[in-house]
Amino acid sequence: MGTTYHVKVVTGYSVKSEELKEKIDTRLKEINQSMSTFIKDSEISRFNRLSCVGERFCASDDFLSVMIVAENLYKLSNGAWDGTIMPLVNLWGFGNKEKKRDIPKKKEIDRLLPEICFEHIDIVENRYLVKRKVPISVDLASIAKGYAVDQIAELIKTSGIQNFIVEIGGEVYASGFREDGKLWRVGINRPDKDAPFDQAHKIVASHNRALATSGDYRNFFEIYDKSYSHIFNPKTGYPVSNRVVSASVLADKCAFADGLATALMVMGVEKGLQLVNTIDGVECLIVVREKDGSLSDHCSQGFVLTTK
């Protein structure tokens, strides 16, 4: 998945850690083979190459599960999260390592906008994916890591372990308790471009919950002192520029939290908080870069930070 993972389990000597690691590696490879756009024969790559409107694509359980989450996020966010932005990602140079990152011409962006809409994909008979437009292509990078976290967490639970923490590329699920009996403490990165990867902006105590964060401070390029991030507004075709630099979401499932965090980056503080405050069991922290360069935190009604 182009990133690292970290798993810590609290258990006795009866559990063979190497066997568990092999199972985890195998499961991650399966998910990567399904949803990596960088693998030519992956499931998502084969779907993107479909050249006939109405042709049925039989999806695996993994691919189908993530597409169902994707459809839900698209509707819930009123299109702020859209899994069909792959053409924009490529146009701006974020999806192709060989392409220079640069600002496209407006006419190039306008040409692609009609191809950006998750409504052009149907899920039929609870198994098949169907395109309504041939050029439609899917990029699930903003929820695939979260889905992988959920799957590894489930794998560990089926091994009889209840106390553990899973982290893949910064997305986290914490189950049970630490070895000392206390809640797991999960750090939210400080959203500065020069901040170390292990520098925490805030800390959240987590118990049987997922925490996912989206931000503009890791994957970006700069031209004439203006920064352009990899997070796009699907309706304009341009990277977000609403001063939101980070959005973190607490939820039961990491796939959902992962995608919703990206949607909040696009929606902004007011609309984002309004949405999250209507969803049971979901909380968020949105961080804004103020005009003077300082950071301000905006929490949903039930989001609790810790200093302990």
Secondary structure as GFF3:
##gff-version 3
##sequence-region A 1 308
A	DSSP	beta_strand	5	9	.	.	.	ID=ss1
A	DSSP	alpha_helix	17	35	.	.	.	ID=ss2
A	DSSP	alpha_helix	43	48	.	.	.	ID=ss3
A	DSSP	beta_strand	56	58	.	.	.	ID=ss4
A	DSSP	alpha_helix	61	76	.	.	.	ID=ss5
A	DSSP	alpha_helix	86	91	.	.	.	ID=ss6
A	DSSP	alpha_helix	106	112	.	.	.	ID=ss7
A	DSSP	three_ten_helix	113	115	.	.	.	ID=ss8
A	DSSP	three_ten_helix	118	120	.	.	.	ID=ss9
A	DSSP	beta_strand	121	124	.	.	.	ID=ss10
A	DSSP	beta_strand	128	131	.	.	.	ID=ss11
A	DSSP	alpha_helix	141	158	.	.	.	ID=ss12
A	DSSP	beta_strand	164	168	.	.	.	ID=ss13
A	DSSP	beta_strand	171	175	.	.	.	ID=ss14
A	DSSP	beta_strand	184	189	.	.	.	ID=ss15
A	DSSP	beta_strand	200	206	.	.	.	ID=ss16
A	DSSP	beta_strand	209	215	.	.	.	ID=ss17
A	DSSP	beta_strand	220	223	.	.	.	ID=ss18
A	DSSP	beta_strand	226	229	.	.	.	ID=ss19
A	DSSP	beta_strand	244	251	.	.	.	ID=ss20
A	DSSP	alpha_helix	254	267	.	.	.	ID=ss21
A	DSSP	alpha_helix	269	276	.	.	.	ID=ss22
A	DSSP	beta_strand	283	289	.	.	.	ID=ss23
A	DSSP	beta_strand	295	299	.	.	.	ID=ss24
###
